[in-house]
Amino acid sequence: MAYKMDIAVAQVLTVCEKTEFACADIYHYFANLFKEEREIFYIWLKSALERENRARLFTLVGKLRLDDVVEAALLDLARAEEILKKVRELELQVKEEPPTVREALELAMELEQMLDAISMEKVVQFTESYQKWFLAIMNRDQMELLQNAYQQFGK
């Protein structure tokens, strides 16, 4: 039986989507900042596109609100908004004081740890029939990519 998604769930999804796009903006900024260094440019570009894909997944889940997809929100709206605020503050900070490659990678790893709180499986509880499908499409190698780049370029 289809049901309408609780408004609180929809609000959390919207804030998480905005957060992912804000993070993607930071990574696009880093890609532009370091565009002369081809390898690191591609790492930032891949990172930005990955975050955009995650944002679009939140959009998709929100659009499926009339289907029996989400059981409940696991993340509090206030916590989601707090994370979004921190990401936006970081974006302003890096644009005011552009970081070195090393600093950008360090910031990105901290950002990835913070954004772990809004990974899909920590934001909503899917109904059993959708749980495996949504979790299977999440890419979880972002931190490893950044750590490897830090080891290679953060010297």
Secondary structure, 3 states (H helix, E strand, C coil): CCCCCCHHHHHHHHHHHHHHHHHHHHHHHHHHHCCCCHHHHHHHHHHHHHHHHHHHHHHHHHHCCCCCCEEEECCCHHHHHHHHHHHHHHHHHHHHCCCCHHHHHHHHHHHHHHHHHHCHHHHEEECHHHHHHHHHCCCCCHHHHHHHHHHHHCC
